[in-house]
Amino acid sequence: MKHEARSLAPEPTVVKTVVKTVVESVVKSVVKNSDAIVTILADNPSATRQQLAKATGLSVRGVEWNLKALKDAGRIHRVGPDKGGHWEVIG
C-alpha cells in the first residue's frame, strides 16, 4: 500500500484571507479603544490610567499602549505632571 505525502501547509488563499481578517479585526479594535479613550478624556481630562482601564475593559498596559499611540498621532496631549496634570484632546 503506497501512501502519498501531503503538505500540511494551508492554501495561500486561505492564509491571505486569515491575515486580512485578523488585520481588519485588530484595526477595528484599536480604533474602537482609541475612540473610547478620547471620549472619556474629553469628558474627564484628569482620568487616570486605572480609570480608563476600568471604563474601557482594557488592561492598564493596554491603556498605556493606546495613550502612546494617541499621543504619537497628535490626538491627545498631556499637560502637567503625571500626578496633578490632565489630558487635552486635540481636534
N, C-alpha and C positions, 0 to 999 in steps of 0.2 A: 504494500500500500504506500503510495507516494504522497507526501504532504507538500503543499506549496507554501512557501514563506509569505506571510502577509505583513505589510507595513503597518505599524501601529500609529504612524503619524496621521493626523486628520487631514482632510482635503484642504487645499489652500483657500478655497472659497469659504469653508466653514471657519477657518482661522480668521480670515478677513472680516467676516460677519460678527464673530465673537468680539474681536478687538474693537470694531466700530461701535457695537452695543455697549461695551464696557466704557469706552471713552465718552460716549454720549451720556451715559448714566452718571459718570464721575463729574462731568462738566455741569450737568443739571443740579447735582447735589451741591457742588461748590457755589454755584450762582445762588441757589436757594439759601444756603447757610450764610453767605456773604450779605445777601439782601436782608435776611432776618437780623443780622448783627447791626447793619446800618440803620434799620428801622428802630431797633432798640436804642442805639446810641443817639439817634435824633430825638427820641423821647426822654432819654435819661443819659446825658453826656458823662455823668460820673459813674456809670455802671462799671462794676468790677469784672474781671475775667470769670470769677466764680459765678456771679450773677448772670453773665452772658451764657456760661455753660449750662446753668440750670434752665434758663429760658429757651435755649435752642436745642437742648438734649445732646450737645456735643461734650466731649471731654474738655478740661481746661487746656490741654495741649492742642486740641482741635481748634479751640477759640484763639489761642495764641497764633496758630498757623494762619487762620483766616484774618486776624488783625494785621499780621505782617503782610499778607497778600493785599489787603485793602490799603494799607499804608503805601506799599510799593506801587499800587495802581493809582495813587493820588486821590482815593475816595474818602479817606479819613486822615486826621492829623491829631497828634497828641499835644496838648498844651499843658505845661507844668510838669511837676514830678509824678512818679508812679503813685505816690500817696498824696492826695490832695489835688491832683490835676484832673483834667477832663478831656473828652474827645470832641473834636469838631468834625461834623460831616461836611464834606466839600461837594458841592454840586448836586 
